[in-house]
Each structure stands twice: as C-alpha cells, then as structure tokens.
C-alpha cells in the first residue's frame, strides 16, 4: 500500500490524459510522473533521506501535487505548512519534526527572511514561483531540469506519508503522523462509498495544506481524474472554473457553500456539469443545507465527517440520505454512518460503551487511525486508547447507526473549517499585560459557523479595547485564531473549587439550539 501507486497506474492506463490543470498550465499523467521523479532526484541530491520531512508553504498549485508525489517517490514525509499561521507557529512546526527543506511560492517567499532566525532546523529553501528565485533560495524548475529522475522507492505500509499539524490543547500545535497505509486505505474507502465517475474532472479549492484538500487530490488521482487546481477560493472564479472546465465534483466547506450560492452572479454561469458536491470540515446548518439543495437541484450532496487524526474520514452522509423521505430531517442533522473500513462507538467518561441514543464521546477505530502525535507520547496515549481514537466530539448513534454531533467535549472551536483550540488563544491573551484572566469559547456565526469569542477580565487600573486585543493576538497566532468578538467582564464564572465554568459563558449564545456546535 503505497500512495504513488495511483500515479503509476495512471501512467500505464491513460498516460496522455490531463492530470492537473492550474490556470494555463496543463500536464499529463506521464509528465506528472516525470516531474515527480525529478523532484525526488533533486531532493536526494540535496541530502534528503527516506523518512525525512520536507515542508511546503504555498497556495494551491500544480507544483503542490508534484510536491506530494515527489516527496513520497523518494520515501520522504510531507509537512504541509498552514499558510495562515504566524511565522512563530510555522517555525515551531518545522522545528518540532526537524524539517530542513522548505518549498515556498511567490506569495510566501517574503516570509522566509523573518522565518529563518526563528527556526533552528530550516536549512534549504526552494522557490516554486515562475520568477527567478530570490537570493538565498534555490530555483524549483532549475533543480528539476538538472536532476536525474529517481527510482520510486515505493514506501508504503507503516512508513509515514505526512506529519500534519493541528491546533494544540496546551497551546502548541501537534503533528499528526499519518502512514502511507492509513491514507491509502482511507482514500480507497471514501472513493468506494459514493458512485463516482472514473476519469472525470474535479476541482481542488480547499487548501492543499489541509487534510481535506490533500484527501480530495488523492481521490481524484485514484479515479484517474483531471484535478483543476484553484489557488485560493473566490466565488466568481469558482463559478468560472466550473463552467469553463466542466467541473463534475468538488469539496467545499460550509462557509464556501454559503458564499457560492448567495453570490449575486450565481445565476450567470452554467453550473450544470456539477454532479457531486462533497462538504465537511465543520458542521453545516440545516438552513444552509436546504438552501444549497434548492440552489443546485440534481446535484448529489455528500457529507464527510472525520478529523486529521483519522486520515481524515470516518463517516459519510450519502447522497440518498439527502433525498426527501420520512427520515430526511433526522438524516440531514447527522454526520452520516461509518465508512466500510471504520467502526464507531459512543462511550461514557469511563470508556464504557453507551446504548443507542445516549450522549457520550464519539470514538473511532480502523486502519485510518493516526500513528500518533509526533514526539508526544502522552498526548497520543490520551487520544488513542485500545486502538480507539477519542474524537472529543460529543454525540450519539441513532437506531439506524447514524452519528449525531451535539457538542464538543474537547475545548475546541471550528471556524470556517479550521480547528482552533481555546488554549492557543488563551495563552496568547495571557501575554498581554492588561489581561488578568480570559476565557475563549466558540459562539454561533452565520458565515463562519462558529467564531472565536473572548471573555476578558482587565487588570485593575488598566484599560483595554477590542481592537488592542485583536492586534496583540495577531502578533502571536494566526489571524483565524484571533477573537472575532470580545466581551469585558468584572469576573469570570468559577466553580466552588475555582474551576472556570465555560458552559455558563456559552449558554446565552447557544440557548434554544438543538446542538452546541455550528
């Protein structure tokens, strides 16, 4: 089970079909394999060994697909950098797993200079833009031209494919170790869950540093489909690409769906080629889903539920579950049923499995479960117990085996499809001299699903504004993690034992809702 197998199959079976489209660039499967082999050779010439981590900080691109396959071709491990992070967060992710080589594009090349003094591991930067490489960086195309194509080592099974960083419960990101075998099995399982055409055209628009973008790219490779790469999401550009490239399927986060169907130019474009609309990364509201079903009649909608630690999918809500019927309302409020290769159960705080209908923590087991968190054995042992991944999501299984998410056990917010752990934001707030105490919660938001909300107690004799709070946080953490709303309080609710009671803060915002996630 090795991930480059899909590319080898495509080269044998449809070598001259278009594999990747990005703007005016179009490369075939044969060309993709040749360029991946040359990238592998170039990395080996730079001293990268099998098992070493190679980073990339870039918008979505053709070269991002080459990065995936080139690194795997020579037995390396991808460390796809979250481009929304601050330089300090990026440096931490590089150093944590000793990433010495980093690929950057034109957009993020200016961040290299402030990044270098922050990172102890970073040694070599490869420039992936079309312009000449800036001083101190190697040129991607020149490296490929000079390199000898490497033999594919066909690294697979329990060998690592990726270290993907997620938010941390203690304020530091955690590197999720995903094996070749886990990604391989999960990709094939997801492809097999829904009737999908082979050699179709798919659009990759969610960030390719994110497990969702990477997963869709792999699925399209396995179906020998053309993947059209959209560097960054934009409503009009999305509609133009669907029309011009005859896009048949894509994956969008709920926030993207809302912006897509509500855009004033939505009816100007021919969107009739779309057959499958996959969505996920955060919970979708009932109103939005119904609006989407009306806006795109005839399109098969399918929800994926999972997390980075599950490579990433454990359950899917199939297209037939979206059709009218006596149980449609219940189905649409669920996260679907476990995929064929996964098991799901709901447990109480002691780990005892609960009967159907009772609320507890959702746990998952199967070949898609991560190998662990990089260099964090205690966090790994807490998350994976007896082979079961404890998701931190609170919910129940109904009589038909559908998963219903009603709350989060872990202190996490999902905003615009991105995970934000409250501890990360609270650690940043604690560094402001005027803040005595803070509590960060997720509250409902019509656009982002949830927004980061901070309740703050200001030190006596000092003053603070919401703008100052946000500006302070932006120096330390990614912009999407910063509070979008702030309330100043004289005190925070505490239990008799002095423990912060966040449920008291959350209650006014979530009152009257059937579930405490959005």
C-alpha positions as a Python dict, from the first residue, in 0.01 Angstrom:
ca = {
    (1, 'X'): (0, 0, 0),
    (2, 'X'): (196, 299, -129),
    (3, 'X'): (45, 628, -238),
    (4, 'X'): (243, 667, -560),
    (5, 'X'): (77, 351, -693),
    (6, 'X'): (-217, 558, -820),
    (7, 'X'): (16, 765, -1037),
    (8, 'X'): (193, 457, -1173),
    (9, 'X'): (-144, 307, -1267),
    (10, 'X'): (-250, 624, -1446),
    (11, 'X'): (75, 634, -1644),
    (12, 'X'): (15, 278, -1761),
    (13, 'X'): (-355, 316, -1834),
    (14, 'X'): (-406, 676, -1954),
    (15, 'X'): (-60, 840, -1977),
    (16, 'X'): (-159, 1125, -2206),
    (17, 'X'): (-477, 1226, -2024),
    (18, 'X'): (-459, 1559, -1846),
    (19, 'X'): (-374, 1506, -1479),
    (20, 'X'): (-351, 1861, -1343),
    (21, 'X'): (-480, 2199, -1459),
    (22, 'X'): (-376, 2526, -1300),
    (23, 'X'): (-457, 2837, -1497),
    (24, 'X'): (-295, 2795, -1838),
    (25, 'X'): (-81, 2501, -1719),
    (26, 'X'): (-188, 2152, -1818),
    (27, 'X'): (24, 1845, -1755),
    (28, 'X'): (-48, 1483, -1832),
    (29, 'X'): (-10, 1187, -1600),
    (30, 'X'): (312, 1096, -1783),
    (31, 'X'): (451, 1447, -1730),
    (32, 'X'): (342, 1448, -1366),
    (33, 'X'): (527, 1121, -1304),
    (34, 'X'): (839, 1251, -1480),
    (35, 'X'): (841, 1575, -1285),
    (36, 'X'): (774, 1393, -956),
    (37, 'X'): (1066, 1159, -1025),
    (38, 'X'): (1292, 1457, -1098),
    (39, 'X'): (1183, 1634, -782),
    (40, 'X'): (1261, 1316, -590),
    (41, 'X'): (1604, 1310, -752),
    (42, 'X'): (1665, 1676, -669),
    (43, 'X'): (1571, 1622, -305),
    (44, 'X'): (1803, 1322, -280),
    (45, 'X'): (2084, 1532, -427),
    (46, 'X'): (2018, 1790, -152),
    (47, 'X'): (2070, 1520, 109),
    (48, 'X'): (1708, 1437, 190),
    (49, 'X'): (1684, 1076, 305),
    (50, 'X'): (1386, 840, 322),
    (51, 'X'): (1181, 930, 629),
    (52, 'X'): (1299, 1293, 632),
    (53, 'X'): (1035, 1565, 641),
    (54, 'X'): (1001, 1817, 358),
    (55, 'X'): (783, 2124, 402),
    (56, 'X'): (582, 2336, 162),
    (57, 'X'): (434, 2681, 225),
    (58, 'X'): (229, 2771, -78),
    (59, 'X'): (-111, 2839, -224),
    (60, 'X'): (-271, 2551, -412),
    (61, 'X'): (-85, 2479, -734),
    (62, 'X'): (27, 2219, -986),
    (63, 'X'): (360, 2212, -805),
    (64, 'X'): (179, 2123, -482),
    (65, 'X'): (64, 1797, -647),
    (66, 'X'): (423, 1738, -761),
    (67, 'X'): (539, 1804, -405),
    (68, 'X'): (310, 1532, -270),
    (69, 'X'): (425, 1271, -518),
    (70, 'X'): (788, 1381, -545),
    (71, 'X'): (841, 1358, -170),
    (72, 'X'): (666, 1021, -147),
    (73, 'X'): (857, 899, -455),
    (74, 'X'): (1187, 929, -270),
    (75, 'X'): (1044, 796, 57),
    (76, 'X'): (1010, 1130, 232),
    (77, 'X'): (735, 1270, 453),
    (78, 'X'): (534, 1581, 368),
    (79, 'X'): (494, 1861, 622),
    (80, 'X'): (238, 2083, 451),
    (81, 'X'): (258, 2419, 631),
    (82, 'X'): (-58, 2603, 728),
    (83, 'X'): (-16, 2928, 535),
    (84, 'X'): (-246, 3112, 774),
    (85, 'X'): (-8, 3069, 1066),
    (86, 'X'): (220, 3333, 1213),
    (87, 'X'): (597, 3295, 1149),
    (88, 'X'): (643, 3172, 1507),
    (89, 'X'): (385, 2896, 1455),
    (90, 'X'): (541, 2796, 1123),
    (91, 'X'): (888, 2783, 1283),
    (92, 'X'): (754, 2561, 1562),
    (93, 'X'): (605, 2314, 1314),
    (94, 'X'): (931, 2297, 1118),
    (95, 'X'): (1148, 2252, 1424),
    (96, 'X'): (918, 2010, 1603),
    (97, 'X'): (967, 1742, 1335),
    (98, 'X'): (1308, 1864, 1211),
    (99, 'X'): (1203, 1987, 867),
    (100, 'X'): (1517, 2112, 694),
    (101, 'X'): (1392, 2172, 339),
    (102, 'X'): (1102, 2408, 265),
    (103, 'X'): (936, 2485, -68),
    (104, 'X'): (774, 2830, -97),
    (105, 'X'): (582, 3010, -369),
    (106, 'X'): (575, 3376, -468),
    (107, 'X'): (306, 3463, -214),
    (108, 'X'): (501, 3337, 87),
    (109, 'X'): (861, 3399, -20),
    (110, 'X'): (866, 3729, 177),
    (111, 'X'): (806, 3531, 498),
    (112, 'X'): (1129, 3336, 461),
    (113, 'X'): (1358, 3607, 599),
    (114, 'X'): (1162, 3659, 924),
    (115, 'X'): (1125, 3280, 947),
    (116, 'X'): (1494, 3191, 924),
    (117, 'X'): (1602, 3333, 1262),
    (118, 'X'): (1300, 3171, 1430),
    (119, 'X'): (1370, 2819, 1303),
    (120, 'X'): (1663, 2606, 1414),
    (121, 'X'): (1602, 2329, 1162),
    (122, 'X'): (1542, 2516, 834),
    (123, 'X'): (1844, 2491, 604),
    (124, 'X'): (1731, 2492, 240),
    (125, 'X'): (1453, 2692, 75),
    (126, 'X'): (1332, 2607, -276),
    (127, 'X'): (1144, 2877, -465),
    (128, 'X'): (840, 2749, -659),
    (129, 'X'): (739, 3070, -832),
    (130, 'X'): (771, 3144, -1203),
    (131, 'X'): (1012, 3433, -1148),
    (132, 'X'): (1387, 3393, -1082),
    (133, 'X'): (1450, 3266, -730),
    (134, 'X'): (1525, 3533, -470),
    (135, 'X'): (1872, 3543, -316),
    (136, 'X'): (1934, 3259, -76),
    (137, 'X'): (1676, 3028, -239),
    (138, 'X'): (1712, 2750, -495),
    (139, 'X'): (1506, 2761, -814),
    (140, 'X'): (1249, 2479, -843),
    (141, 'X'): (1250, 2448, -1222),
    (142, 'X'): (1630, 2464, -1243),
    (143, 'X'): (1656, 2188, -982),
    (144, 'X'): (1417, 1966, -1179),
    (145, 'X'): (1597, 2033, -1507),
    (146, 'X'): (1935, 1938, -1360),
    (147, 'X'): (1817, 1638, -1159),
    (148, 'X'): (1836, 1274, -1256),
    (149, 'X'): (1492, 1110, -1222),
    (150, 'X'): (1491, 891, -912),
    (151, 'X'): (1355, 542, -886),
    (152, 'X'): (1035, 526, -684),
    (153, 'X'): (1120, 356, -353),
    (154, 'X'): (752, 264, -318),
    (155, 'X'): (749, 349, 50),
    (156, 'X'): (425, 224, 197),
    (157, 'X'): (252, 46, 482),
    (158, 'X'): (350, 178, 824),
    (159, 'X'): (602, 426, 681),
    (160, 'X'): (495, 785, 734),
    (161, 'X'): (335, 978, 449),
    (162, 'X'): (272, 1304, 634),
    (163, 'X'): (307, 1499, 955),
    (164, 'X'): (12, 1737, 956),
    (165, 'X'): (-10, 1993, 1232),
    (166, 'X'): (-332, 2067, 1415),
    (167, 'X'): (-409, 2304, 1699),
    (168, 'X'): (-293, 2201, 2044),
    (169, 'X'): (-489, 2161, 2365),
    (170, 'X'): (-189, 2302, 2553),
    (171, 'X'): (-137, 2589, 2313),
    (172, 'X'): (123, 2422, 2089),
    (173, 'X'): (34, 2254, 1758),
    (174, 'X'): (53, 1875, 1742),
    (175, 'X'): (200, 1688, 1448),
    (176, 'X'): (-40, 1413, 1338),
    (177, 'X'): (154, 1120, 1196),
    (178, 'X'): (-35, 968, 902),
    (179, 'X'): (103, 650, 750),
    (180, 'X'): (107, 555, 384),
    (181, 'X'): (-125, 263, 460),
    (182, 'X'): (-376, 474, 653),
    (183, 'X'): (-405, 731, 376),
    (184, 'X'): (-416, 461, 108),
    (185, 'X'): (-700, 266, 271),
    (186, 'X'): (-897, 575, 365),
    (187, 'X'): (-873, 719, 15),
    (188, 'X'): (-1000, 400, -146),
    (189, 'X'): (-1273, 362, 116),
    (190, 'X'): (-1406, 714, 51),
    (191, 'X'): (-1388, 667, -326),
    (192, 'X'): (-1592, 349, -290),
    (193, 'X'): (-1862, 498, -66),
    (194, 'X'): (-2026, 708, -336),
    (195, 'X'): (-2087, 632, -705),
    (196, 'X'): (-1826, 846, -882),
    (197, 'X'): (-1726, 852, -1245),
    (198, 'X'): (-1378, 743, -1340),
    (199, 'X'): (-1164, 989, -1539),
    (200, 'X'): (-1387, 1282, -1458),
    (201, 'X'): (-1292, 1642, -1370),
    (202, 'X'): (-1264, 1759, -1010),
    (203, 'X'): (-1189, 2096, -854),
    (204, 'X'): (-945, 2126, -563),
    (205, 'X'): (-1017, 2454, -387),
    (206, 'X'): (-982, 2380, -15),
    (207, 'X'): (-620, 2445, 92),
    (208, 'X'): (-384, 2165, -1),
    (209, 'X'): (-200, 2203, 329),
    (210, 'X'): (-526, 2090, 487),
    (211, 'X'): (-614, 1723, 510),
    (212, 'X'): (-938, 1787, 316),
    (213, 'X'): (-757, 1936, 15),
    (214, 'X'): (-492, 1665, 20),
    (215, 'X'): (-755, 1393, 50),
    (216, 'X'): (-957, 1516, -248),
    (217, 'X'): (-640, 1540, -457),
    (218, 'X'): (-561, 1177, -373),
    (219, 'X'): (-917, 1065, -452),
    (220, 'X'): (-901, 1230, -794),
    (221, 'X'): (-569, 1060, -860),
    (222, 'X'): (-716, 719, -774),
    (223, 'X'): (-1005, 772, -1016),
    (224, 'X'): (-757, 890, -1284),
    (225, 'X'): (-944, 1218, -1299),
    (226, 'X'): (-825, 1560, -1403),
    (227, 'X'): (-777, 1781, -1100),
    (228, 'X'): (-827, 2151, -1162),
    (229, 'X'): (-635, 2347, -900),
    (230, 'X'): (-775, 2673, -767),
    (231, 'X'): (-501, 2865, -581),
    (232, 'X'): (-739, 3042, -345),
    (233, 'X'): (-1116, 3044, -303),
    (234, 'X'): (-1318, 3313, -477),
    (235, 'X'): (-1685, 3287, -566),
    (236, 'X'): (-1671, 3420, -922),
    (237, 'X'): (-1352, 3232, -1009),
    (238, 'X'): (-1508, 2913, -872),
    (239, 'X'): (-1813, 2957, -1095),
    (240, 'X'): (-1597, 3042, -1395),
    (241, 'X'): (-1386, 2729, -1350),
    (242, 'X'): (-1694, 2509, -1312),
    (243, 'X'): (-1831, 2649, -1637),
    (244, 'X'): (-1509, 2655, -1842),
    (245, 'X'): (-1354, 2329, -1723),
    (246, 'X'): (-1687, 2141, -1688),
    (247, 'X'): (-1617, 2053, -1325),
    (248, 'X'): (-1804, 1741, -1215),
    (249, 'X'): (-1718, 1729, -845),
    (250, 'X'): (-1557, 1930, -570),
    (251, 'X'): (-1534, 1963, -192),
    (252, 'X'): (-1638, 2283, -14),
    (253, 'X'): (-1652, 2386, 348),
    (254, 'X'): (-1995, 2518, 459),
    (255, 'X'): (-1868, 2878, 459),
    (256, 'X'): (-1767, 2836, 95),
    (257, 'X'): (-2106, 2690, 3),
    (258, 'X'): (-2285, 2987, 158),
    (259, 'X'): (-2071, 3241, -27),
    (260, 'X'): (-2105, 3040, -350),
    (261, 'X'): (-2484, 3007, -363),
    (262, 'X'): (-2552, 3356, -223),
    (263, 'X'): (-2329, 3539, -470),
    (264, 'X'): (-2526, 3787, -685),
    (265, 'X'): (-2372, 3641, -1003),
    (266, 'X'): (-2461, 3281, -917),
    (267, 'X'): (-2722, 3254, -1197),
    (268, 'X'): (-2491, 3397, -1465),
    (269, 'X'): (-2280, 3081, -1503),
    (270, 'X'): (-2351, 2737, -1643),
    (271, 'X'): (-2301, 2509, -1343),
    (272, 'X'): (-2484, 2211, -1491),
    (273, 'X'): (-2171, 1994, -1507),
    (274, 'X'): (-2157, 1952, -1126),
    (275, 'X'): (-2265, 1601, -1029),
    (276, 'X'): (-2119, 1555, -680),
    (277, 'X'): (-2084, 1819, -410),
    (278, 'X'): (-1885, 1697, -112),
    (279, 'X'): (-1885, 1908, 201),
    (280, 'X'): (-1744, 1892, 551),
    (281, 'X'): (-1462, 2032, 770),
    (282, 'X'): (-1725, 2181, 1003),
    (283, 'X'): (-2089, 2122, 1089),
    (284, 'X'): (-2340, 2255, 839),
    (285, 'X'): (-2655, 2436, 945),
    (286, 'X'): (-2992, 2295, 838),
    (287, 'X'): (-3093, 2621, 670),
    (288, 'X'): (-2774, 2637, 465),
    (289, 'X'): (-2801, 2276, 356),
    (290, 'X'): (-3162, 2321, 244),
    (291, 'X'): (-3067, 2639, 58),
    (292, 'X'): (-2786, 2453, -118),
    (293, 'X'): (-3013, 2165, -216),
    (294, 'X'): (-3258, 2413, -371),
    (295, 'X'): (-2986, 2617, -542),
    (296, 'X'): (-2824, 2312, -704),
    (297, 'X'): (-3108, 2074, -794),
    (298, 'X'): (-2994, 1744, -934),
    (299, 'X'): (-2653, 1765, -766),
    (300, 'X'): (-2567, 1476, -536),
    (301, 'X'): (-2461, 1613, -197),
    (302, 'X'): (-2238, 1407, 32),
    (303, 'X'): (-2101, 1500, 374),
    (304, 'X'): (-1775, 1370, 515),
    (305, 'X'): (-1711, 1354, 889),
    (306, 'X'): (-1372, 1298, 1045),
    (307, 'X'): (-1054, 1469, 1154),
    (308, 'X'): (-687, 1487, 1063),
    (309, 'X'): (-617, 1206, 1310),
    (310, 'X'): (-845, 977, 1106),
    (311, 'X'): (-670, 1038, 771),
    (312, 'X'): (-935, 1201, 761),
    (313, 'X'): (-1275, 1035, 706),
    (314, 'X'): (-1467, 801, 938),
    (315, 'X'): (-1826, 859, 827),
    (316, 'X'): (-2024, 986, 529),
    (317, 'X'): (-2377, 1107, 476),
    (318, 'X'): (-2457, 962, 135),
    (319, 'X'): (-2644, 1138, -146),
    (320, 'X'): (-2953, 920, -91),
    (321, 'X'): (-2971, 1046, 269),
    (322, 'X'): (-3028, 1396, 130),
    (323, 'X'): (-3339, 1294, -64),
    (324, 'X'): (-3694, 1364, 58),
    (325, 'X'): (-3837, 1098, 284),
    (326, 'X'): (-3984, 1035, 630),
    (327, 'X'): (-3640, 1047, 795),
    (328, 'X'): (-3482, 1321, 586),
    (329, 'X'): (-3478, 1581, 866),
    (330, 'X'): (-3306, 1341, 1105),
    (331, 'X'): (-3059, 1230, 839),
    (332, 'X'): (-2964, 1586, 741),
    (333, 'X'): (-2890, 1674, 1103),
    (334, 'X'): (-2648, 1382, 1130),
    (335, 'X'): (-2287, 1326, 1023),
    (336, 'X'): (-2375, 1006, 839),
    (337, 'X'): (-2279, 645, 900),
    (338, 'X'): (-1933, 489, 938),
    (339, 'X'): (-1748, 404, 618),
    (340, 'X'): (-1689, 37, 541),
    (341, 'X'): (-1340, 29, 692),
    (342, 'X'): (-1430, 215, 1012),
    (343, 'X'): (-1601, 142, 1341),
    (344, 'X'): (-1769, 400, 1562),
    (345, 'X'): (-1893, 377, 1918),
    (346, 'X'): (-2006, 622, 2186),
    (347, 'X'): (-1860, 597, 2536),
    (348, 'X'): (-1908, 749, 2880),
    (349, 'X'): (-1623, 925, 3070),
    (350, 'X'): (-1500, 586, 3196),
    (351, 'X'): (-1482, 446, 2844),
    (352, 'X'): (-1790, 224, 2871),
    (353, 'X'): (-1991, 191, 2550),
    (354, 'X'): (-2333, 355, 2571),
    (355, 'X'): (-2663, 234, 2422),
    (356, 'X'): (-2808, 392, 2109),
    (357, 'X'): (-2950, 735, 2173),
    (358, 'X'): (-2736, 816, 2479),
    (359, 'X'): (-2490, 1104, 2452),
    (360, 'X'): (-2120, 1046, 2512),
    (361, 'X'): (-1785, 1081, 2336),
    (362, 'X'): (-1761, 954, 1980),
    (363, 'X'): (-1471, 713, 1927),
    (364, 'X'): (-1345, 558, 1604),
    (365, 'X'): (-1134, 257, 1517),
    (366, 'X'): (-989, 125, 1194),
    (367, 'X'): (-685, 137, 965),
    (368, 'X'): (-728, 511, 918),
    (369, 'X'): (-633, 597, 1279),
    (370, 'X'): (-314, 802, 1304),
    (371, 'X'): (14, 651, 1417),
    (372, 'X'): (27, 914, 1689),
    (373, 'X'): (136, 1271, 1758),
    (374, 'X'): (495, 1347, 1665),
    (375, 'X'): (715, 1323, 1974),
    (376, 'X'): (414, 1348, 2207),
    (377, 'X'): (362, 1001, 2357),
    (378, 'X'): (143, 1125, 2643),
    (379, 'X'): (-93, 1311, 2410),
    (380, 'X'): (-103, 1006, 2185),
    (381, 'X'): (-187, 774, 2475),
    (382, 'X'): (-466, 1008, 2582),
    (383, 'X'): (-616, 1028, 2232),
    (384, 'X'): (-581, 665, 2120),
    (385, 'X'): (-685, 403, 2375),
    (386, 'X'): (-703, 34, 2286),
    (387, 'X'): (-698, 132, 1921),
    (388, 'X'): (-993, 373, 1955),
    (389, 'X'): (-940, 736, 1858),
    (390, 'X'): (-1124, 961, 2103),
    (391, 'X'): (-1251, 1242, 1883),
    (392, 'X'): (-1350, 1488, 2153),
    (393, 'X'): (-1691, 1525, 1987),
    (394, 'X'): (-1998, 1463, 2199),
    (395, 'X'): (-2289, 1287, 2034),
    (396, 'X'): (-2495, 972, 1993),
    (397, 'X'): (-2577, 696, 1748),
    (398, 'X'): (-2940, 667, 1645),
    (399, 'X'): (-3128, 342, 1585),
    (400, 'X'): (-3011, 327, 1224),
    (401, 'X'): (-2645, 384, 1310),
    (402, 'X'): (-2624, 749, 1205),
    (403, 'X'): (-2383, 968, 1403),
    (404, 'X'): (-2527, 1284, 1559),
    (405, 'X'): (-2287, 1550, 1689),
    (406, 'X'): (-2439, 1764, 1963),
    (407, 'X'): (-2143, 1920, 2144),
    (408, 'X'): (-1768, 1914, 2188),
    (409, 'X'): (-1600, 1751, 2482),
    (410, 'X'): (-1264, 1898, 2388),
    (411, 'X'): (-1224, 2273, 2424),
    (412, 'X'): (-1217, 2346, 2053),
    (413, 'X'): (-1381, 2584, 1806),
    (414, 'X'): (-1431, 2514, 1436),
    (415, 'X'): (-1439, 2840, 1243),
    (416, 'X'): (-1451, 2839, 865),
    (417, 'X'): (-1340, 2475, 864),
    (418, 'X'): (-1028, 2544, 1075),
    (419, 'X'): (-978, 2399, 1423),
    (420, 'X'): (-891, 2646, 1699),
    (421, 'X'): (-815, 2520, 2048),
    (422, 'X'): (-914, 2770, 2315),
    (423, 'X'): (-585, 2713, 2496),
    (424, 'X'): (-391, 2853, 2200),
    (425, 'X'): (-583, 3179, 2212),
    (426, 'X'): (-586, 3199, 2592),
    (427, 'X'): (-208, 3154, 2600),
    (428, 'X'): (-171, 3446, 2361),
    (429, 'X'): (-410, 3662, 2564),
    (430, 'X'): (-221, 3582, 2885),
    (431, 'X'): (85, 3755, 2741),
    (432, 'X'): (-89, 4093, 2737),
    (433, 'X'): (0, 4293, 3049),
    (434, 'X'): (-353, 4436, 3087),
    (435, 'X'): (-531, 4098, 3090),
    (436, 'X'): (-584, 3940, 3430),
    (437, 'X'): (-797, 3644, 3315),
    (438, 'X'): (-956, 3525, 2995),
    (439, 'X'): (-1180, 3251, 2864),
    (440, 'X'): (-1220, 3169, 2496),
    (441, 'X'): (-1532, 2998, 2362),
    (442, 'X'): (-1697, 2932, 2028),
    (443, 'X'): (-2024, 3109, 1956),
    (444, 'X'): (-2258, 3071, 1655),
    (445, 'X'): (-2177, 3273, 1346),
    (446, 'X'): (-2384, 3281, 1026),
    (447, 'X'): (-2082, 3299, 793),
    (448, 'X'): (-1803, 3113, 975),
    (449, 'X'): (-2017, 2852, 1152),
    (450, 'X'): (-1855, 2947, 1479),
    (451, 'X'): (-1644, 3245, 1573),
    (452, 'X'): (-1374, 3280, 1836),
    (453, 'X'): (-1512, 3481, 2126),
    (454, 'X'): (-1306, 3603, 2422),
    (455, 'X'): (-1434, 3697, 2767),
    (456, 'X'): (-1171, 3909, 2939),
    (457, 'X'): (-1111, 4049, 3285),
    (458, 'X'): (-887, 4358, 3270),
    (459, 'X'): (-635, 4422, 3545),
    (460, 'X'): (-737, 4686, 3796),
    (461, 'X'): (-632, 5033, 3695),
    (462, 'X'): (-568, 4941, 3332),
    (463, 'X'): (-773, 4984, 3013),
    (464, 'X'): (-808, 4773, 2701),
    (465, 'X'): (-1009, 4782, 2377),
    (466, 'X'): (-1126, 4504, 2147),
    (467, 'X'): (-901, 4636, 1869),
    (468, 'X'): (-599, 4621, 2101),
    (469, 'X'): (-684, 4263, 2195),
    (470, 'X'): (-702, 4151, 1833),
    (471, 'X'): (-385, 4340, 1735),
    (472, 'X'): (-196, 4176, 2023),
    (473, 'X'): (-311, 3826, 1924),
    (474, 'X'): (-221, 3872, 1559),
    (475, 'X'): (143, 3914, 1659),
    (476, 'X'): (145, 3569, 1819),
    (477, 'X'): (-106, 3344, 1642),
    (478, 'X'): (-275, 3303, 1305),
    (479, 'X'): (-544, 3555, 1217),
    (480, 'X'): (-823, 3297, 1207),
    (481, 'X'): (-744, 3205, 1569),
    (482, 'X'): (-779, 3562, 1693),
    (483, 'X'): (-1101, 3669, 1866),
    (484, 'X'): (-1368, 3800, 1631),
    (485, 'X'): (-1566, 3932, 1926),
    (486, 'X'): (-1467, 4035, 2279),
    (487, 'X'): (-1660, 4098, 2597),
    (488, 'X'): (-1510, 4263, 2903),
    (489, 'X'): (-1631, 4132, 3239),
    (490, 'X'): (-1560, 4214, 3602),
    (491, 'X'): (-1517, 3844, 3671),
    (492, 'X'): (-1543, 3503, 3507),
    (493, 'X'): (-1775, 3230, 3634),
    (494, 'X'): (-1589, 2988, 3862),
    (495, 'X'): (-1697, 2673, 4042),
    (496, 'X'): (-1660, 2648, 4425),
    (497, 'X'): (-1330, 2470, 4354),
    (498, 'X'): (-1213, 2764, 4142),
    (499, 'X'): (-1254, 2593, 3807),
    (500, 'X'): (-1358, 2806, 3513),
    (501, 'X'): (-1715, 2729, 3405),
    (502, 'X'): (-1720, 2792, 3032),
    (503, 'X'): (-2065, 2639, 2997),
    (504, 'X'): (-2201, 2944, 3180),
    (505, 'X'): (-2038, 3173, 2925),
    (506, 'X'): (-2162, 2961, 2634),
    (507, 'X'): (-2522, 2925, 2747),
    (508, 'X'): (-2663, 3264, 2632),
    (509, 'X'): (-2520, 3215, 2283),
    (510, 'X'): (-2637, 2857, 2232),
    (511, 'X'): (-2971, 2869, 2415),
    (512, 'X'): (-3257, 2720, 2217),
    (513, 'X'): (-3036, 2529, 1973),
    (514, 'X'): (-3060, 2154, 1929),
    (515, 'X'): (-2683, 2113, 1923),
    (516, 'X'): (-2392, 2307, 2069),
    (517, 'X'): (-2183, 2303, 1752),
    (518, 'X'): (-2244, 2506, 1437),
}
